[in-house]
Amino acid sequence: MDTSELIMEQTEVNEGQTELDMNDMELEKPGSLEDLIRTLHKIFQSDSVNVEQVQKLMESYESKPSEWMKFAKFDQYRYTRNLVDEGNGKFNLMILCWGEGHGSSIHDHTDSHCFLKLLQGSLKETLFNWPDKSHQNGMTPRAQTILQENQCAYINDSLGLHRVENVSHTEPAVSLHLYSPPFQSCRTFDQRTGHSNTVRMTFWSRFGHRTPYERLDVKLKVSSFENHKHQLLKSRQVAFAKIEERWVHQAGLRLQRLTFSVVEKAHYVFGSEAQTPSALSLAADIVHSCVIHLDRTHEHIHRLESEFEPPLIVADKSEGTQHFAGEQLNLFQSSPHEPD
């Protein structure tokens, strides 16, 4: 059966009713993560799946770190998406790891159904309405919820957009997500303007193993800014930059070496918003700081994380003349054999 034909049904819940009876659904409480996965496979064999049934099942699983720890892969600077089970093409089950202060962008779910269960720590979910088409107004939070361990939330595009954050500065968080049907891209939104950008989804690891990377050597001659921009867009390459000793990661790529020739002054550009020019000191193989030009605006630099893959322009500006001064970029890219 084509996964696009899967029907997700929602049961009406009477006012004041906060729980559904698992016995009415003839489902046993999963005793382990393996039991949960096995039951999910059974549920999704049907052409019609009940949303509340899935949500209640996932919430009934009591988190045991010993069962999911092998899938929990953290990164120092961004949250990670780690594939646990592919659900026979009907759903993706994954574990997301959130370091202290990590958060997602505001995003949609590409007409997919999203279930989010807390395995450890807590997460803040902020809901937003879809932005108006005129983009005249920013996006105002509609509701906020603090999700605690073992709670399970649900969202789809008809309910709106959301952002998920680990607001703790001392404790990491781990969450279990189910998406049906699986999707490879989504849209992220700038809260200030409502503008959206389509981004590709990637996995930090698959089934407990780090996603393989292959090396790409891309040599770029000194050229005009526009030529460089065209070159990046044409090759679909996304450069990384190290800003103030912190790596800015983009989906599936990691900067290995960035050598600049003549660079005097630079500025950061996020859409149309330019910041104060600053001097650069770039040595071979060591990136102290660099200039970033994005084709779309984003809320903050720290919101660039694993979901994002916008064209990223590395360039400099000196006395009003834009030119690219890079000599060589050595990049790592996700293996083309990987679907994500």
N, C-alpha and C positions, 0 to 999 in steps of 0.2 A: 504494500500500500504506500502511496506517496505521502510523505509526512505533511505536505501542505493540506491534505484532506483530513487530517486529524482534527476532531471536534473537541474543544475544551468547554465543558459545561460548568456553570456555576449554580449551586443550590441556594435558593432563597433562605436566609436565616432570619427567624422572627426577632423583632426588636427585643433587646435584653438578653438574647441567647448568645453566649460567647464561645460555646464549644459544640462540637458535633460528636455524636456517640460513635466511637470506633466499632462497637459491636453491631450497630445498624448497617455498617459498611462491610461487615464480615472480614475485617482485617485484623491480624494480630499485631500487637506492639512489637516492633523489631528489636531483637535482643542485641544486635550488633550492626555495624555499618554494612557488612556483607548481607545481612538479612534485609536491611533497608533497600539496598541495590537490587536484590533478588525480587522483592515485592514491587519495586518501581517498574522493573522489566515486565512483571505480570500485569500491572495496571495498564501500561502503555502498549500491551498487545491488542487492546481493544481499539476500535475506531472512534470511540467516544470516551473521554477521560473527564472525571469530575475534579474541578479545581480544589474544592474544599477537602476532598478525599486525599489528594496529594499533599496539600498543606498540612492537614492534620497528621498524616502519616509521618512526614518529615519532622514535625514538631514533637511527635511521640518518641522519636529516637533520642535516647539520652547519650550525650556526647561522651566519648571515651578517647582521650588523646592517644592512647596506645594503638587504637585502630586506624586513626587518620594521620598520625604524625609523619609517616613516610611520604605523604603527599604534600605536606606543608612546607613549601619552599619560600623563604623570605628574601627580599632584596632590601638593601639599606635605604634606598631613596624613593621607592615607589611600591605600590601594592602589586601582587603577582596573581596570575590566573593559572591554576594547575589542574589539568584534566585528570579526572578519576575514572569516568566511564562514558562511553559513547552511546549507550542506550539503543543499540541496534538502529541508529539513524533517527530514532524518534525524539531523543533528548540528549543533551550533554549534562553530565554531572561533574562539577568541579569544585575545588577548594580554593578560596581566595585568602591570601595572607596580607594583613594590614599592619605595617609597622606603626610606631607611635607617630601620630599626626598625619598619616597617609589618608588620602581621599580620592574619590573618582571625580570626573567632571559631571555636569548635568547631562544626562543622556536618555535616549529612547531605547527600545528593545526590538526594533525591526519586526513588529507584529508577532513577536514571540511572547510566551508566558514565562515569567521569572519568579522563582521561589528562592528565598534567601533565609537560611537557617544559621543561627549563631552557634558555633562550636566552642568558642572561647572568647572571653572579653565582652566588649559591648561596641555597638556601632550606632551612629546617628544617621537616620534616613530622613532626607528633606524632600518633600514632594513639591512639584511645580506644575502649573497648567502649561499647555502648549503656548508658545509665544504668538502674539498677533502677527499676521502676515505682513503688516506694514513695517515691522521692526522699529516702531516709533517709541516703544516703551521697553524698559528692562523687565526681567523676570523676577517676580516677587514670590518668596516661599509661601506655599499654601498650608503646609502642616509639617511638623517635625515629630519624629518618634525615636526614642532610645531603645534599641533592641538589645535584650539581655540574653545570656546563654540559654540555649535550647528553644528560644522563641523562633517563629518562622513567619516571615512577611511575604506578601505576594503583590505583584504589579504587572500590568500590561499597558500597552499604549493608549487604550481607551480610558485608563485611569489617570494618565498623565505621565510626567517625566520625574526622574528622581536623581539625587546625588547621595552617595554613601560615604561616610567619613568615620575614621577612628579618631575621635577628638582627644583621646587620652595621650598624655605626654610621658607616661611611665609604663603603660601596659600594651602589648600587641593584641591583635584580635584575629580570629580565624573564622571564616564562614563557609557554609556549604551551599552551593547554588545549583539549581536545576533550570535549564532553559529548553523549552519545547515550542516549536521545533528549533534545532540548533541554527545559529546564524554566524556569519563570518564578518559582518560589518554592522555598524550602527551609526547614529548621528549624535554628536556632542554639541552643546549649546553654550554660548557666551551669555552669562547672566545679565551683563550690562546692556547688551543690544538684542539678544534673542537670535542672533545669527547662528546658523548651524554649519557643521563640517562633518562630512562622512569619513569615518575612520575604520581601519581594518583591525579585527580582533586577533590576538595571538595568545599562545600558551607559553608560560615560563617553563613549565615541565609537562610531560605526558606520562601518566601511569607511574609516577614517582621518579622519572628520569628527566634530566635537563634536556630541553629541546635542542636538537643538534644544529650547529651553525657551520656554514661554509664561508671561506674567505673570498672577498672580492677586492681586487686592486683596481682602483679608479684613478687614473692620472688626469689632472686638470691643468691646462696651461693658463697663464695669466691672461685674463680676458675681461671684457666689460661685464658689469653686473647683470645686464639683461641676457647676455649670452650664457652666463653661468646659470641664471635662473632657468632658461630654456633647457639647458643641458640636464639639470637636476630633474625637472619635470618630465622630460623625455625618457630618461633612464629610470624614473621612479625611485631614485636614490634619496635617502633621508640622512643628512649628516647629523652627528652628535656634537655637542660642545661641552666643555667643562667650564662652568661659570663659578668663580670664587671657590675653586677647589671642590666643586660638587658636580657630578655627572648629571647631565640632562639626557635621559633615555628616550628613545623613540621605538615604536613597535618593530621588533625583529632586527634592529641594527645597533651596533655598538662601535664607537670610534676607537680605532686602534692607534692611528697615527695621524696627526694633522700638522703640517709644516707650512708656515707662512713666510713669505718674503717681505717686501716693504709694507709695513703697516704703521701708520702714525697715530691717527685718531679714529674713534669708532663710536657708534651709538647702538642702543637696542631699539628695535622697532617691533611692536606688537600691533599688527594691523596699521592703523593710522596714528597710533599713539607713540611718539618718539620720546625717549628719555635723554637726559643730559649726556653729551659726548664725554668720553673718558679715554685716557691714554691706554694703549695696549702694550704689553711686553710679552711677545711670543717667541719662544725658543724651539729649536727642532725637537720634535718628539714630546714636548711638554706644552700643554695647553693651559695657560693661566686664566685667560678669559677670551671671549670672542663675541662677535656680533651675531644676533639672530634676527632674521626677517621671516615672519610667518605670513602665509597667504590668507589666513583668517585670524581674527582676534581670539584670545583666550583670557580667562580671568586672571590667572597668575602663572608665573613660570613654574611653580611647584605643582601645578595641575597637569603638567605634561607627564603622562605616565603610560602604562603598557597598552592602553586602548588607542593611543593617538598615533596616527601616521599621516600628518599633513606634510605637504612639501615644505622642507625647512631650508632656508637660504642662509649660508654663512658668507658674509661679505663685510666690507668696511667702507666707511665714508670719510673722506678727507677734503675739507674745504669745498663741500658741495658736490664733489665728483665721486660717484659710486664706481668702484671697480673691485674685482675679485683678485685677491693677492695670494691665494693658495697655490701650492705646488703639487701636493699629492694627498689623496685621501685613501686610507686603507680601511675598508669597512668589513664588518661581519654581517651577513644576512641570513635569515632563516632558510633552511634547505628548501628548494623548490618542490621537493617531494612531500613536504609537510602541507596539509590542506589549509592550515591557519598560519 
